[in-house]
Amino acid sequence: MIILLWLCVVIPLYWTLSSTILAQKPHIYHAWRYAEGRDLFYFYDLFFLIAFIILAIIIVGATLHNNHRMKQHVRKEVQYDPEQLRVRKAKLETFYTDRFGQASFRKNVRRYTVNPDQNLETHTIQKLYED
């Protein structure tokens, strides 16, 4: 899909440039050779230049605004409830200790074989949080 979309950008760009700016180059294939097309292109060149500059200013401004917003607001605001997180961590630690043994054992063991009865169901952790 991305390649197709890039072709939608590159083909019209090549089509326009080959028939206007590069029209004097004989070794380049020209999509069209009509004088009316070149006249129309050069008639709108100031419009295209101004539109490009305005779009570049808008895009750069939006990028700077978004970067500022990310640095100053999103990363500084707590996006979760710390008390609920503490409760959930405690529930998980208790669940893992009951199921797989002490934390010191779990963190230091190099190889561990899970018994079939220790396998987790699909929504086990989600159900643990709902309780």
N, C-alpha and C positions, 0 to 999 in steps of 0.2 A: 504494500500500500504506500509506503514511504517513497519507494522508487517511482511509482506512478505519479505521486504528488510532486516530486522533484522534476519529473519530465514535464509536468504542467507548468512549471516555472521556467525551465531551461529552454524548451522549444519555442515559446513565444519570444523570449528574450533573444535567442539566436536569430529567429525569423526577423525580428525588428532590426537588430544590429547589423545583420548581414546585408540587409537591403537598404540601409540608410548610411550609417557611419562607415561601414566597410564596403560600400558599393563600388569603390574604385579598385578594389583588390580582385584581380581576375581569377586567382587560385581558390577563392572562397565561393561556395555555392550560394547563390542568392535566391531567396524564396520568391521574391517578386522584383520587377525592374520598372515599375510604373512611376513616372515623375510625380503624379498626383499623390501617391503614397508618401514619397519623400517630402513633398511640399507640406502635406498635412502633419507629418512627424515633426518637421522643423518649425511649423506654426505652433505646435503644442509643446515644444521643447522647454520653453520658459515655465509653462504650467507644470510639466513633469518635474522640473528642477525644484520649483517651489513646493510642490506636493511631497517630493522626496525629503526635502529639508524639514518641512513641518512634521511629517511622519517620523523622521529620525529624532526630532526634538521630543515628540510625544512618547516614543518608545524609550528613549534614554531617561526621560523624566519619570515615566512609570516604573522603570527598573530601579532607579535611585530611590523613589518613594517606597517601593516594595522592600528593597534591601534595608532601608531605614526602619520601616515598620517591623520587619523581622528581627532586627537587632535590638530595637528599643522597646518593643511591646510584647511580641509573641513569646520570645525566649525569657522575658522577665516575669511574665504572669504565670502563676501556677495553674496548670491545665488539668489538675486532678485534685481530689480530696485527700490530703495527707493522712487523715485519721482512717478513712476507708482503706487506703493503701496499706497502712500498718496492720489493720485487722485482716486484710486479705493475705498479707505476707505471713502473719502468724498462723492463719488457717492452713496455708500451703505447707509451711514448715511442719506443723503437726501432722498433716496428711502424709507428707513424704517420710517423716520419721516413722509413722505407723506402718507405711507400706514398704519402705526400702531400708530402714535402719537409721542410725544416728547421722547427723550432718558431717561429723568428722570422718566417719567411715565412708560416706558417699563422696566426699570431696577428695579423699586420699587414695581410694581404691583405683587401680589401673585397669582392671578387667572385671566386669560384673555380668553375670548371666541372669536375665529376668525370668522368673518362673511364670508359667502361663496364668496363674491366678493373680500375679502382680500387674498384668497388662491393664492399661487404662481404657475405659470405655470412651466413646467419642466425646461426650459432653460432661465428663467427670468433673473437670475443674470448674466449668460453668455452673454445674449443680452445686458444687461446694460453695461457690460465691453466693448463690441464691439463698442458702440456708441462713 
